[in-house]
Amino acid sequence: MAEIFTKIIGTGSYLPEKILTNDDLSKMVDTSDEWIFPRTGIKERHIAREDELTSDLATKAALNALEMANIKPEEIDLIIVATTTPDLTFPSTACRVQANLKCSSAVAFDVQAVCSGFVYALSVADKMIKSSQYKKAIVIGAETLSKIVDWTDRTTCVLFGDGAGAVVLEGVEEKTGILSSIIKSDPTYYDILKTTGGVSLSQNAGFISMEGKEVFKLAVSKMPEVSKDAVEKAGITLHDIDCFIPHQANVRIIDAALKYLDIPEEKTIKTLQNQGNTSAGSIPIALDFAVRNGMLKKSQYALMSAMGGGFTWGAIVFKF
């Protein structure tokens, strides 16, 4: 039996219409563009309407990806949504997306690994496709983080935004697509990035709470390390990477990763200036941006790397 590889055949993204700039935030809390931008690289972020759900963003991103792939929704047999802001505690947001897309025969479920969620979900989908039980899949990272942000907390409210990105996957027999994936977690750092509430703990979602300095220190070590390991596992070198797509959390984290990995600035995708940190949506939104702007072309090698609450982190290498 021929070996199956998981190929990315379409990308898509969606950002809500409403934009919240740093100047807008300065009218809400004691902050300013002069403070925010140099420390984060963020100028503005998109905010979902009150009636706009995570599944709405995810569905629009998925439709854009399906259009690029020239695939009909009914051909999809697997849907995985990475999110930490689901519509409901249950059913899964993936099931709502399944209903929206009318993929009645697909298997649908969510993955929760916060900002590492898309890397985790893509890794899971890769294994499921390689099992030959699934032929075509959609993997989506989608968040409405604005609904769990404390807009009086200037240390966190400046960082996050809403959005969704998606990829369409297909199992193929040529050596292309996903070449390696590594996902990791360490509960030692459980408390440094979390929400203040939850169903079991407080019967409400709570707000984002973060120890910024500790998260930064972990991110600048874990993301580059796992990136290097994933590239080695793929059987190529860092110099072979044509496009680096890091989690869009903080420009200083990205720049530190670039320095460690010796990847040129021109090979790196940065979208956080206009989107902020969209958690699980971050990497697939940046990937779609890279594809649609000609920064990632067919047959080129790409590296994704992310870190998030848990503490979770991971990396994927693929040939586009």
URCORHU-V287446 format. One record per helix or strand of 3 or more residues. SS is the DSSP state (hx for helix, st for strand). FROM is the first residue (numbers start at 1). TO is the last residue. Records with the same first field share a line. If there is no record, write none. Layout:
SS->FROM-TO ; FROM-TO
This chain:
st->5-14 ; 18-21 ; 44-47 ; 78-82 ; 107-111 ; 136-144 ; 162-172 ; 177-185 ; 193-195 ; 208-210 ; 243-246 ; 301-308 ; 312-319
hx->22-26 ; 33-40 ; 54-69 ; 73-75 ; 93-101 ; 114-130 ; 145-148 ; 187-189 ; 199-202 ; 212-234 ; 238-240 ; 251-261 ; 265-267 ; 272-274 ; 281-292
